[in-house]
Amino acid sequence: MVEVHVKVRVCDKCRDVKRPIRSYTLTEGERVVERDLCEEHARPIEEAMAGESSILPQAPADVVTPKVAAGKAPAKKATARQRRGPTKTLTVEEIEALKRT
């Protein structure tokens, strides 16, 4: 007897097998949520990423955005650092021993 297992990813909201999905990873502080969503249900996320969403707070109209002084180059964005894996947890005794060395 032969067993065949087929894994199908569907939208987490509508579970429609016919709709193509995209995977999203949302983070807030330490909290991480992963979702598979179709185009319809991912629309709020896509709009937020494009800056067109009503869920993002908008700056008041009377706020003036600062401008870069003439002759100064804008600050460079920091490059994303690769994660190294789980952080090792140390006891107080281990930390004290490391301080002594």
C-alpha positions as CSV (number, residue, x, y, z in Angstrom):
1,M,0.0,0.0,0.0
2,V,1.3,3.5,-0.9
3,E,0.4,6.5,1.1
4,V,0.5,10.0,-0.5
5,H,0.3,13.1,1.6
6,V,-0.5,16.4,0.0
7,K,0.0,19.7,1.9
8,V,-2.1,22.6,0.6
9,R,-1.7,26.1,2.0
10,V,-4.9,28.1,2.1
11,C,-5.9,31.5,3.4
12,D,-6.2,31.5,7.2
13,K,-9.4,33.6,6.9
14,C,-11.5,32.1,4.0
15,R,-9.8,28.7,3.6
16,D,-10.5,28.9,-0.2
17,V,-8.3,26.3,-1.9
18,K,-8.6,28.1,-5.3
19,R,-7.1,31.4,-4.2
20,P,-3.4,32.0,-4.3
21,I,-1.9,33.0,-1.0
22,R,1.1,34.8,0.4
23,S,2.8,34.2,3.8
24,Y,3.2,37.2,6.1
25,T,5.2,37.5,9.3
26,L,4.0,40.3,11.6
27,T,6.1,41.4,14.6
28,E,5.4,43.7,17.5
29,G,8.1,43.7,20.1
30,E,8.7,40.1,21.1
31,R,5.4,38.9,19.6
32,V,5.6,37.2,16.2
33,V,2.5,36.1,14.2
34,E,2.7,34.2,10.9
35,R,-0.3,34.3,8.5
36,D,-1.1,32.8,5.1
37,L,-3.6,35.2,3.4
38,C,-5.2,35.6,0.0
39,E,-5.1,38.9,-1.8
40,E,-8.5,40.0,-0.4
41,H,-7.6,39.3,3.2
42,A,-4.0,40.6,2.9
43,R,-5.2,44.0,1.6
44,P,-5.0,45.8,5.0
45,I,-1.4,44.6,5.4
46,E,-0.4,45.5,1.8
47,E,-2.0,49.0,2.2
48,A,-0.2,49.5,5.5
49,M,3.1,48.5,3.9
50,A,2.4,51.0,1.1
51,G,1.5,53.8,3.6
52,E,-2.0,54.0,2.2
53,S,-3.8,52.5,5.2
54,S,-6.3,54.1,7.5
55,I,-5.1,51.8,10.3
56,L,-1.8,53.7,10.4
57,P,-1.7,56.9,12.4
58,Q,-1.5,60.0,10.1
59,A,0.6,63.0,11.0
60,P,-1.5,66.1,11.8
61,A,-1.7,68.6,9.0
62,D,0.0,71.4,11.1
63,V,3.1,69.3,11.8
64,V,6.1,70.4,9.7
65,T,8.5,67.6,8.7
66,P,12.1,68.5,9.2
67,K,14.3,69.1,6.2
68,V,17.9,68.1,5.7
69,A,20.3,71.1,5.8
70,A,21.9,72.0,2.5
71,G,25.2,70.3,2.0
72,K,24.6,67.5,4.4
73,A,24.0,64.0,3.1
74,P,21.0,62.1,4.6
75,A,21.8,59.5,7.2
76,K,22.4,56.0,5.9
77,K,19.9,53.3,6.9
78,A,21.3,50.5,9.0
79,T,21.6,47.2,7.3
80,A,19.6,44.3,8.7
81,R,21.7,42.0,10.9
82,Q,21.4,38.3,10.6
83,R,20.1,36.4,13.5
84,R,22.5,34.0,15.1
85,G,20.1,31.6,16.7
86,P,18.7,31.3,20.2
87,T,20.3,33.4,22.9
88,K,22.1,31.4,25.6
89,T,20.6,31.9,29.1
90,L,23.1,32.4,31.8
91,T,22.7,32.1,35.6
92,V,23.9,34.9,37.9
93,E,26.8,32.6,39.0
94,E,27.9,32.1,35.3
95,I,27.7,35.9,34.7
96,E,29.8,36.6,37.7
97,A,32.4,33.9,36.7
98,L,32.6,35.5,33.2
99,K,33.2,39.0,34.8
100,R,36.2,37.5,36.8
101,T,37.9,36.1,33.7
